[in-house]
């Protein structure tokens, strides 16, 4: 008499013809997702992580001395599970040895000789160490800060493994903004243009036909987005399972899959197990809490995650109880050897030059509008105590948005703000007309200061990037800069990417490629941080950034700083930052807040386990500012 354990159609089945399982067993198996079939007295569970469930149920039944009969599929699955566990144990051991400095067990000389003889780009010391760590743990994470050269590290390791016959192709999933860097870096690091497929956007049938590859027509590099992988994961799985083809799988900007149970994360987790090796890349590994690590290491080790279910419960409870030190200690004991992190201070970059803000007096009409809006907000604030809390938060956020619009471009007050409809003008026709016809009345003082600064920097032969958070302001800047004779392009959220296959308009990647080229005369880039603060590198040709306006979002601000302060160009070249500020406005409050928080974040970034918000909108700072200014 025994229970028979089988795998059937992706489900784990426990047959109990002799009725050996009692009520206590029924309850536990129900917790694990087993459904009881009374007619056959079978227990059936469908699970994506069937290996983990198999391990749980066999250990559990054996503990209660329930005789088990394992099918051949189950025995093979157990063997595979044991191999994975042995590989993980070895990776933890090798990673710990490497990070302790005991490198005598590693083929350092062979790899460094390969870098010298085969890789055109000379890797920095910290990049060589990061590459050796990936080789030591095989499936590993690189959590180095933005601008440290994570792409260079991965491409070097990939080419080494390919030269040894261990992998055949590189498959990268990330935001569309990472496509151009991967293409360009491949050529710069490996020394030749890759054969390439972009499996994102475009004609669906044409794209899906490209998943059927063979050894003869396999590309060096495949690029896809999280959105496309969510739709095409079944075809990616087929691609990874093609005979005699072995993929290295990279998740770039991996913080996009931090959400447990999210659709993007599920797609990545599903296909990862079919790759030969897996690598996770992000400079912001724990955007909200240490629980963000769970998905990363499930991707790296899909059959035997180093973070057990018991660990996850303990870490989550510690986070909820504000015991961050305890959570970090437990997490480090599980994943510490499996990731490598280069901190900002390790990069050896030249210092950053933060210029004192350029103080500008508002012109007559923009000052009148700004003062009127401030006075209106003060009057509205008197009745705030009578508002429902969630409504009050929306109102205050909307009011701060109106003030920030005044600091950027007065005409913006004529546009709608999502979920906010208070009338800032009280129907005053003179103010309404001023906003409607503003461009006919005057040019913003900040715009004239920006034009003068650009002219000064261009006379010095400098390329530069101008940051603003508002699309209409970006368009105004481009128009006036072009009128002044400066070759200028803009990048914002509506700028098409190659994933959309837009033929008539410049793509974001094309604009950036033109900007970093010395041959076509594109010297000024205007952009908003939400669209352009991640994945791109401008530092080799641009060392000046102008902040036309700011938001309270410190994470975007920090990322924008790194666009011109990165490895491979900023070691001996200072990055300069210029801030345009209207006198006697909340510009001063925004800048003070962002600089104070950036100092705190910079200290956090230089830790092994940095936790800080990556939200596109930092509600807490905006609302706190409202309280300071109007209560």
C-alpha positions in Angstrom: 0.0 0.0 0.0 1.4 3.4 -1.0 0.6 6.7 -2.5 1.6 7.2 -6.1 3.1 10.6 -7.1 3.1 11.5 -10.8 3.3 14.5 -13.1 0.5 14.8 -15.6 -0.1 17.7 -18.0 1.8 20.2 -15.9 0.1 19.1 -12.7 1.4 17.2 -9.7 -0.9 14.2 -8.8 -0.9 12.2 -5.6 -3.1 9.1 -5.9 -4.2 7.5 -2.6 -6.2 4.3 -3.5 -5.6 2.8 0.0 -6.7 6.0 1.7 -3.5 6.5 3.7 -4.0 10.2 4.0 -6.0 11.6 6.9 -7.7 14.9 7.6 -4.5 16.6 8.8 -2.9 15.7 5.5 -5.9 16.9 3.5 -5.7 20.3 5.2 -2.0 20.8 4.6 -2.3 19.7 0.9 -5.2 22.1 0.5 -2.9 24.9 1.7 -0.4 24.0 -1.0 -3.1 24.2 -3.7 -4.1 20.5 -4.1 -7.7 19.8 -5.1 -9.2 16.6 -3.9 -11.0 14.3 -6.4 -13.3 12.0 -4.2 -14.1 9.5 -7.0 -10.4 8.5 -7.4 -9.2 9.7 -4.1 -6.6 11.7 -5.9 -5.0 15.1 -5.0 -4.2 17.3 -8.0 -2.2 20.6 -8.0 -1.3 22.8 -10.9 1.7 25.0 -10.2 4.2 27.0 -12.2 6.9 26.0 -9.6 6.2 22.2 -9.8 9.7 21.3 -8.6 9.3 23.2 -5.4 5.9 21.8 -4.8 7.2 18.3 -5.4 9.9 18.8 -2.9 7.4 20.0 -0.3 5.0 17.1 -0.7 7.5 14.3 -0.8 9.3 15.6 2.3 6.0 16.1 4.1 4.6 12.6 3.3 8.0 10.9 4.1 8.0 12.7 7.5 4.7 11.0 8.3 6.0 7.7 7.0 3.5 7.5 4.1 4.9 5.0 1.6 5.5 6.6 -1.8 5.7 5.3 -5.3 7.3 7.8 -7.6 6.7 7.8 -11.4 9.7 8.0 -13.7 8.8 11.7 -14.4 8.9 12.5 -10.7 12.2 10.7 -10.3 13.7 12.7 -13.2 12.3 15.9 -11.7 13.8 15.1 -8.4 17.2 14.4 -10.0 16.9 17.8 -11.8 16.0 19.5 -8.6 19.0 17.9 -6.8 21.3 19.1 -9.6 19.9 22.6 -9.3 20.4 22.5 -5.6 23.9 21.3 -5.9 24.6 24.1 -8.5 23.1 26.7 -6.1 25.2 25.4 -3.2 28.3 25.6 -5.3 27.4 29.1 -6.5 26.9 30.3 -2.9 30.3 28.8 -1.9 32.1 30.2 -4.9 30.5 33.6 -4.6 31.4 33.8 -0.9 35.0 32.8 -1.6 35.3 35.4 -4.4 33.8 38.3 -2.3 36.1 37.4 0.6 39.1 37.9 -1.7 40.1 34.2 -2.0 40.5 34.2 -5.8 43.1 31.5 -6.1 40.4 29.0 -6.9 39.3 30.9 -10.0 40.7 31.0 -13.5 41.5 34.7 -13.2 44.5 34.5 -15.5 42.7 32.7 -18.3 39.8 35.3 -18.3 42.1 38.3 -18.1 44.2 37.0 -21.0 40.9 36.6 -22.9 40.0 40.2 -22.1 43.3 41.5 -23.4 43.4 39.4 -26.5 39.7 39.3 -27.6 37.9 42.3 -26.1 38.6 45.6 -27.7 37.3 47.6 -24.8 39.7 47.8 -21.8 37.6 46.9 -18.7 38.1 48.9 -15.5 39.2 47.0 -12.4 35.8 47.0 -10.9 34.3 45.7 -14.1 36.8 42.8 -14.3 35.9 41.9 -10.7 32.2 42.0 -11.5 32.7 39.8 -14.5 34.7 37.3 -12.5 31.9 37.2 -9.9 29.4 36.3 -12.6 31.6 33.5 -13.8 32.0 32.3 -10.2 28.3 32.1 -9.5 27.1 31.5 -13.1 23.5 32.7 -12.5 24.1 36.1 -10.8 23.0 39.6 -10.2 24.9 42.8 -10.8 23.5 45.6 -8.6 26.1 48.2 -9.4 25.1 51.8 -9.5 24.0 53.4 -12.8 26.9 54.4 -14.9 29.3 51.7 -13.7 29.3 49.6 -17.0 27.0 46.6 -16.2 26.4 46.1 -19.9 30.1 45.9 -20.6 30.5 43.3 -17.8 27.8 41.1 -19.2 29.0 41.3 -22.8 32.5 40.3 -21.8 31.2 37.3 -19.8 28.9 36.3 -22.6 31.7 36.4 -25.2 33.9 34.3 -22.9 31.3 31.7 -22.4 30.5 31.6 -26.1 34.2 31.1 -27.0 34.1 28.1 -24.7 31.0 26.6 -26.4 28.8 27.1 -23.3 26.2 29.6 -24.9 25.3 30.5 -28.4 23.2 33.7 -28.1 22.3 36.6 -25.8 18.6 37.4 -25.1 17.9 40.6 -23.3 14.5 41.8 -21.9 14.2 45.4 -20.6 12.6 48.7 -21.3 12.8 49.9 -25.0 15.2 52.6 -23.9 17.9 49.9 -23.3 17.8 48.6 -26.9 20.2 51.2 -28.4 22.7 50.9 -25.6 22.9 47.1 -26.0 23.4 47.4 -29.8 26.1 50.1 -29.5 27.8 48.5 -26.5 27.9 45.1 -28.2 30.0 46.5 -31.0 32.2 48.6 -28.7 32.9 45.7 -26.3 33.1 42.7 -28.7 34.4 44.5 -31.7 31.8 43.8 -34.3 28.2 44.6 -35.1 25.9 41.9 -33.8 23.4 40.0 -36.0 20.3 41.3 -34.2 16.6 40.8 -33.8 14.4 43.3 -32.0 11.4 41.3 -30.9 9.2 44.2 -29.8 6.3 46.1 -31.5 5.9 46.0 -35.3 3.8 43.5 -37.2 2.8 40.7 -34.8 2.9 37.9 -37.4 6.3 39.0 -38.7 7.7 39.3 -35.1 6.4 35.9 -34.1 7.9 34.2 -37.1 11.3 35.2 -35.8 11.1 33.0 -32.8 11.7 29.9 -34.9 15.4 30.0 -35.1 18.0 27.3 -35.9 21.7 27.0 -35.3 22.3 28.3 -38.8 20.2 31.4 -38.6 20.6 32.3 -34.9 21.3 35.9 -34.1 24.0 37.1 -31.7 21.6 39.4 -29.9 17.9 39.4 -29.3 16.2 42.4 -27.7 12.6 42.5 -26.4 10.5 44.6 -24.0 8.7 43.5 -20.9 5.4 44.3 -22.6 6.2 42.1 -25.6 7.6 39.2 -23.4 4.3 39.3 -21.5 2.5 38.6 -24.8 5.0 36.3 -26.5 6.4 34.2 -23.5 5.2 30.9 -25.0 7.1 31.6 -28.2 10.2 32.7 -26.3 10.0 29.4 -24.4 10.0 27.6 -27.7 13.0 29.6 -28.9 14.9 28.7 -25.7 14.0 25.0 -26.2 15.3 24.8 -29.8 17.6 21.9 -30.3 21.3 22.6 -29.8 20.7 26.3 -29.0 21.8 27.7 -25.6 20.8 31.1 -24.5 22.2 33.6 -22.0 19.2 35.4 -20.6 19.5 39.0 -19.3 16.9 41.0 -17.4 18.0 44.6 -17.7 16.6 47.4 -15.4 15.3 44.5 -13.4 13.5 46.7 -10.9 10.6 46.6 -13.4 9.8 43.1 -12.3 9.9 43.8 -8.5 6.1 43.4 -8.2 5.3 39.9 -6.9 2.6 38.3 -9.0 2.9 41.1 -11.7 2.3 40.2 -15.3 5.8 41.2 -16.4 7.4 39.3 -13.6 5.4 36.2 -14.3 6.5 36.2 -18.0 10.2 36.6 -17.0 9.9 33.9 -14.3 8.3 31.5 -16.8 10.9 31.7 -19.6 14.0 32.1 -17.3 14.1 28.4 -16.4 14.7 27.4 -20.0 17.9 29.5 -20.5 21.4 28.1 -20.0 22.5 31.0 -17.8 20.6 33.9 -16.3 21.8 37.4 -15.3 19.9 40.2 -13.5 21.0 43.9 -13.9 19.7 46.9 -12.0 21.4 49.8 -10.2 18.4 50.2 -7.9 17.8 46.7 -6.6 15.4 47.4 -3.7 13.3 50.3 -4.9 10.8 50.0 -2.0 11.8 47.2 0.3 14.0 44.1 0.7 11.1 42.0 -0.5 11.9 43.3 -4.0 14.7 40.8 -4.1 12.4 37.8 -4.1 11.6 37.9 -7.9 15.2 38.5 -8.9 16.5 35.3 -7.3 13.5 33.3 -8.4 14.6 34.3 -12.0 18.2 33.4 -11.3 17.4 30.1 -9.6 13.9 29.0 -10.8 14.0 25.5 -9.4 15.6 26.2 -6.0 15.5 29.8 -5.0 18.1 30.7 -2.3 15.3 32.6 -0.4 12.9 30.0 1.1 9.3 30.5 1.8 10.1 30.7 5.5 12.7 33.3 4.8 10.2 35.4 2.8 7.7 35.4 5.6 10.3 36.4 8.2 11.7 39.2 5.9 8.2 40.5 5.2 7.3 40.5 8.9 10.5 42.3 9.8 9.8 44.9 7.2 6.3 45.5 8.5 7.7 45.8 12.0 10.4 48.3 10.9 13.1 45.8 11.7 15.1 46.7 8.6 18.4 45.6 10.1 17.1 42.1 10.8 15.6 41.8 7.3 18.8 42.9 5.7 20.9 40.5 7.8 18.7 37.5 6.8 18.6 38.5 3.2 22.4 38.9 3.1 22.9 35.5 4.6 20.9 34.0 1.6 21.8 36.2 -1.4 25.0 38.0 -0.3 27.4 35.7 -2.3 25.1 35.7 -5.4 25.2 39.4 -6.3 27.9 42.0 -6.9 27.6 45.7 -6.3 30.0 48.5 -7.3 29.2 51.6 -5.4 29.5 55.2 -6.7 32.6 55.9 -4.7 34.3 52.8 -6.3 34.1 54.3 -9.9 36.9 56.7 -9.7 35.0 59.4 -11.5 35.8 63.1 -11.6 33.8 65.2 -9.1 30.5 66.7 -10.0 30.2 70.5 -10.3 26.9 71.8 -9.0 26.7 75.4 -9.9 25.0 77.9 -7.6 21.4 78.5 -9.0 21.0 81.3 -11.5 18.5 83.6 -10.0 16.0 85.1 -12.4 13.3 87.8 -11.9 9.9 86.9 -13.4 8.7 89.1 -16.1 5.6 91.3 -15.5 2.8 89.0 -16.7 4.2 85.7 -15.4 4.8 87.3 -12.0 1.2 88.6 -11.9 -0.2 85.1 -12.8 2.1 83.4 -10.2 1.1 85.7 -7.4 -2.5 85.3 -8.2 -2.2 81.5 -8.1 -0.4 81.6 -4.8 -3.1 83.9 -3.3 -5.8 81.5 -4.6 -4.2 78.5 -3.1 -3.9 80.3 0.3 -7.6 81.1 0.2 -8.5 77.5 -0.8 -6.3 76.1 2.0 -8.5 77.8 4.7 -11.3 75.2 4.0 -9.0 72.1 3.7 -9.9 70.8 7.2 -13.4 70.1 5.9 -12.3 67.9 3.0 -12.2 64.1 2.9 -8.6 62.9 3.2 -8.1 61.3 -0.2 -9.8 64.2 -1.9 -7.6 66.6 0.0 -4.4 64.8 -1.1 -5.5 65.1 -4.8 -6.4 68.8 -4.3 -3.0 69.6 -2.8 -1.1 67.7 -5.4 -3.1 69.5 -8.1 -2.4 72.9 -6.6 1.4 72.1 -6.4 1.3 71.1 -10.0 -0.3 74.4 -11.0 2.5 76.3 -9.1 5.2 74.2 -10.8 3.5 75.0 -14.2 3.8 78.7 -13.4 7.6 78.2 -12.8 8.0 76.5 -16.2 5.7 78.2 -18.7 2.7 80.4 -17.9 0.7 79.0 -20.8 0.6 75.6 -19.1 -2.1 76.9 -16.8 -4.5 76.6 -19.7 -4.0 72.8 -19.8 -5.9 70.2 -17.8 -4.4 68.4 -14.8 -5.5 64.8 -14.2 -8.0 64.3 -11.4 -7.9 68.0 -10.5 -10.4 70.7 -11.6 -10.2 73.7 -9.2 -10.4 77.0 -10.9 -7.2 78.9 -10.1 -8.4 82.1 -11.9 -11.9 82.5 -10.4 -13.2 83.3 -13.9 -11.1 86.5 -14.0 -11.1 87.4 -17.7 -7.9 89.4 -17.6 -5.9 86.5 -16.2 -7.6 84.0 -18.5 -6.6 86.2 -21.5 -3.1 86.6 -20.2 -2.6 82.9 -20.1 -4.3 82.3 -23.5 -2.3 85.0 -25.3 0.8 84.8 -23.1 3.2 84.2 -26.0 2.1 87.4 -27.6 2.7 89.4 -24.4 6.3 88.4 -23.4 9.0 85.7 -23.4 9.5 84.0 -20.0 12.5 85.3 -18.0 13.7 81.8 -17.5 13.6 81.0 -21.2 15.7 84.1 -22.0 18.2 83.0 -19.3 18.3 79.5 -20.8 19.0 80.9 -24.3 21.8 83.0 -23.0 23.4 80.1 -21.1 23.1 77.8 -24.1 24.8 80.5 -26.3 27.6 80.8 -23.8 28.2 77.0 -23.6 28.0 76.5 -27.3 30.6 79.3 -27.9 32.8 77.1 -25.7 32.2 74.2 -28.0 30.1 72.3 -25.4 27.2 70.0 -26.1 24.4 70.1 -23.5 21.2 68.6 -22.3 18.3 70.6 -20.9 15.8 68.9 -18.5 12.2 69.9 -18.0 9.2 68.0 -16.7 6.6 69.5 -19.0 6.1 68.6 -22.7 4.9 72.1 -23.8 7.9 73.6 -22.2 10.2 71.2 -24.0 8.5 72.1 -27.3 8.9 75.8 -26.6 12.6 75.3 -25.8 13.3 73.4 -29.0 11.4 76.0 -31.1 13.3 79.0 -29.6 16.7 77.2 -29.6 16.2 76.4 -33.3 15.2 80.0 -34.0 18.4 81.0 -32.3 20.4 78.8 -34.7 21.1 75.8 -32.4 20.6 72.3 -33.8 18.2 70.9 -31.2 16.0 67.8 -30.8 13.7 66.8 -27.9 12.9 63.5 -26.2 9.7 63.1 -24.2 7.1 60.4 -23.5 5.5 60.6 -26.9 8.7 60.4 -28.9 8.3 57.1 -30.7 10.7 54.2 -30.0 11.9 51.6 -32.6 9.5 49.2 -31.0 6.6 51.1 -32.7 8.3 50.9 -36.2 7.5 54.6 -36.9 9.1 55.5 -40.3 8.2 59.1 -40.7 9.5 60.4 -37.3 12.8 60.4 -35.6 13.1 57.6 -33.1 14.4 58.2 -29.6 17.4 56.0 -30.3 18.2 57.9 -33.5 18.1 61.2 -31.7 20.5 60.0 -29.0 22.8 58.4 -31.6 22.9 61.8 -33.5 23.5 63.7 -30.3 26.5 61.5 -29.3 27.9 61.7 -32.8 30.5 64.3 -33.7 29.5 64.4 -37.4 26.0 65.7 -37.7 25.9 68.9 -35.7 23.2 68.0 -33.1 24.5 69.8 -30.1 21.5 70.5 -27.8 19.1 67.8 -26.4 16.0 68.8 -24.5 14.3 66.0 -22.6 12.1 65.1 -19.6 13.5 62.8 -16.9 10.5 60.4 -17.1 11.4 59.5 -20.7 15.2 59.9 -20.8 16.7 59.5 -17.3 17.3 55.8 -17.5 19.4 53.5 -19.7 21.0 56.2 -21.9 24.6 57.5 -21.8 25.5 61.0 -22.9 28.7 61.5 -20.9 31.3 60.9 -23.7 30.2 63.9 -25.6 28.2 66.0 -23.1 29.3 67.3 -19.7 26.8 70.1 -19.1 23.1 69.7 -17.9 20.7 72.6 -17.5 17.7 72.1 -15.1 15.0 74.4 -16.5 12.5 73.2 -13.9 12.5 70.5 -11.2 9.9 68.2 -9.5 10.1 66.8 -6.0 11.0 63.4 -7.5 14.5 62.8 -6.2 14.9 59.3 -7.9 14.4 60.8 -11.4 16.7 63.7 -10.5 19.5 61.3 -9.4 19.1 59.2 -12.6 19.3 62.3 -14.7 22.6 63.3 -13.1 24.1 60.0 -14.1 23.4 60.5 -17.8 26.5 62.7 -18.0 28.6 61.2 -15.1 29.5 57.6 -16.0 32.3 55.2 -16.4 34.2 55.4 -19.7 34.4 59.2 -20.1 33.8 60.9 -16.7 37.1 59.8 -15.0 38.9 62.9 -16.1 36.1 65.1 -17.2 33.9 67.1 -14.7 30.2 67.0 -15.1 28.6 70.5 -14.7 25.0 71.1 -13.5 23.2 74.4 -14.0 19.9 75.3 -12.2 17.5 78.1 -13.4 15.5 79.5 -10.5 12.8 82.2 -10.3 13.4 84.5 -7.3 10.8 84.7 -4.6 9.0 81.5 -5.7 8.8 77.9 -4.6 11.7 77.1 -7.0 13.9 77.6 -4.0 12.0 75.1 -1.9 12.0 72.4 -4.6 15.8 72.8 -5.1 16.6 72.7 -1.4 14.4 69.6 -0.9 15.9 67.7 -3.9 19.5 68.5 -2.9 18.8 67.5 0.8 17.2 64.3 -0.3 19.8 63.5 -2.9 22.5 63.8 -0.2 20.6 61.2 1.9 20.0 59.0 -1.1 23.7 59.2 -2.2 24.7 57.8 1.2 22.1 55.0 0.8 23.2 54.2 -2.7 26.7 53.5 -1.4 25.4 50.7 0.8 25.1 47.1 -0.3 21.4 47.1 0.4 20.0 50.5 -0.7 16.3 50.9 -0.3 14.8 54.1 -1.7 11.7 55.1 -3.7 11.7 54.9 -7.5 8.2 56.2 -7.8 7.6 58.4 -10.9 5.7 60.7 -8.6 6.9 61.3 -5.0 3.6 62.2 -3.3 5.0 62.5 0.2 7.5 65.2 -0.8 5.0 67.2 -2.7 2.4 67.1 0.0 5.0 67.8 2.7 6.0 70.9 0.6 2.4 72.0 0.5 2.2 71.8 4.3 5.4 73.9 4.7 4.2 76.5 2.3 0.5 76.9 2.9 -0.3 75.7 6.4 
